[in-house]
Amino acid sequence: MNNVKKSLIFGLIIGAVIAFVISLIGAQIVQSTSKPEFCASCHEMKPMYETWLKGPHGPLYENGRGVERARCVDCHLPHGTNVVNYLIAKGISGTKDFVVHITGPGRVDWEKKLDEPQKYVYVKSCLHCHTNLTDAPGLSDDAKEAHKEAFQDTKYPNCLDCHDYAGHGEDFADKLQEYLKKK
């Protein structure tokens, strides 16, 4: 084997090892930044984190139904898509959050955001966990009928039309306003 071939093979092996290490580091970063505690590490996310903890998807939900423990990324990032789209959405969302952190939460129109939750929650994410809603055990007949009607015209109804409190609890708007008044 001549030196050119040896150099090429050696370069390919080194390149593969470097790519593998970079992939591992990238995966660890994605995993670390997907935890609710990471999202809560910025002070402007404090009301979101505190209301999530006690909300229907948080671990402290009062009647024990909060066992799902959906994380921020489970609702606020797309699911059922390829990993590239997911990472792009995560990067864009993280960049926006970082800009708010640097410029201050007072520059955000929180009222508008509260009025447009469908822009910040992916309905497919709801349906990623909540399946069989038209015939789920434990649902009342009224709830089953409401879900049948919601799914009648579309595969992905806007869950937030009826469940706008699901992620952060019914007192989210009040807690957010309370927090903003302190700032």
N, C-alpha and C positions, 0 to 999 in steps of 0.2 A: 504494500500500500504506500502510495507516495505521500509526501508531506502536505500537499494541498487537500487530499481526501481526509487525512488525519486531522488537519486543522478544521475542516468543515464539520466533521463528526464531533470533534471536541466543542466547537462553537455551538452546534445544535444542542448538545447535551447541556452545556452551561446555560443556554437560552431557555431550555425547557425547565431547568431547575429554578432559574430566576422567575420565570412566568408562574411556576407552581407556588413559589414563596409569596409572590405578589398576590396571587389568587387567595391564598390562605389569609394573608393580612387583610385583604379587601373583605373577605367573608366575615372575619372577626369584627371589622369596623361596622359592617351592616348589622350584624347581630347585636353589638353593643349599643348602637344608636337606635335600635328598635325597642328598647325597654322603656316602659313608662317613666321610670326613674330618670332616664336620660332626658326625656322630654320635659320633665319637671325641674331639671337642673337650671333652667332659665327662670328668673323670677316672674316674668310676665305669663308664664304657663301655670303658675301656682293655682289660680282658681279652676283651671281646667283639670288639673291633676286631683285637687281635693274633691271636686264634684264627681269626677270619674270614680275615685275610690269608693264613694258612698252610692254611686249610681247603679242602675241595673246590671251593668257589665263589670263593675268593680268588685274587688274582693271583700269590701266591707258592707255590701248591700244588706239592709236590715233583716230581711226575711229569709236569707240564705239562698236566694235565687241568683245571686251574683257570682255563681261558681264558674261561669264562662270565662271571666277575667280577660275579656277582649282587651288587647293592648291598643295604644294609640294607632299604630300602623295597621291593625286589623280593620279599622273603620276608615281611616283617613288616607289609605293608600290602596291602589287597585289590586284586586285578586283575580285569579283566573286569566291572567295575561302572561306573556313571556317575561323572563327575568330582566331582559333589557328594558322593556317598558316600565317595569316595576322600579328598577334602579333609577331610571330617568325621572319618574314621578317622585321618588324619594329624594333625589338630588334637588329637584326644583322646590319641593316642599321645604326641605331643610334649609335651602338658600333663603327662601322667603322668611322662614322663622328666624334665621340668623340676622337678616336685615332688620326685622322688627326688634330683635334684641339690641342691636347696635344703635338704631335710631330712636328707640323708645316706643312702648306700647300705646302711648297717647296719640301717635300718628295713625293708628288703625281705626277704621270706622266699625267698631264692635257691634253697634246697633244693626248696621247693614249685614254684617256677618251672621248675626243671630236670626235675621229675617231670611237668610238664604242658606240654610244648612246643607241643602242638597249640593251646593258647590264645594263643600268641604268633607262630605261623606259619600263614599261609593256604595250605591245600592247593591251592587253585586257582592260587596263585602258582607252586607247583612245576610244575603242569601247563601253565602259561602258556609255560614254556620247554621242559619235558621232554614232548615229544609222541611219539606212535607207540611207546610203551613196550612194547607187546606184540609188536612185530615190528621193532624198531630194529636197524639194522646195527651189528655190534660187540658186541651183548649175547650172553651165553652162552645156551644153550638153557634152562638152569635159571632164569636171570634172566627170560627171556621168559615162561616158564611161571609163575613167581611173580607177574609183573605181570598175566598173564591171570587168575589166581586173584583177585588184589586188585581187579581191575576187574569181576569177575563179578557182584557184588551191588550195586555202586554206581558212579556216574559219577565220584565224587571219593573214592577210598580215602584213608586216612590214611597218607601217605607216611612220616611220622615213626615209624610202627610198626617199620619196617625201617631207615630212613635218619635216625635221630635225630642223627647226627653230621654230616650233610650241610652245614649252614651254618657251623659253627665247628670242625669236626674232632673227632676221637675223644678228644682230651685237654681238651676245653672245661671239663668239670666240675672237673678237677684244677687247671687254670689259674685258674678262678674262685675256688676255695677258697684257692689260694695268694695271690691278690690280696686276698681278704677277711681273711686272717690278718695281712697287713701293715697293715691299717687299724686 
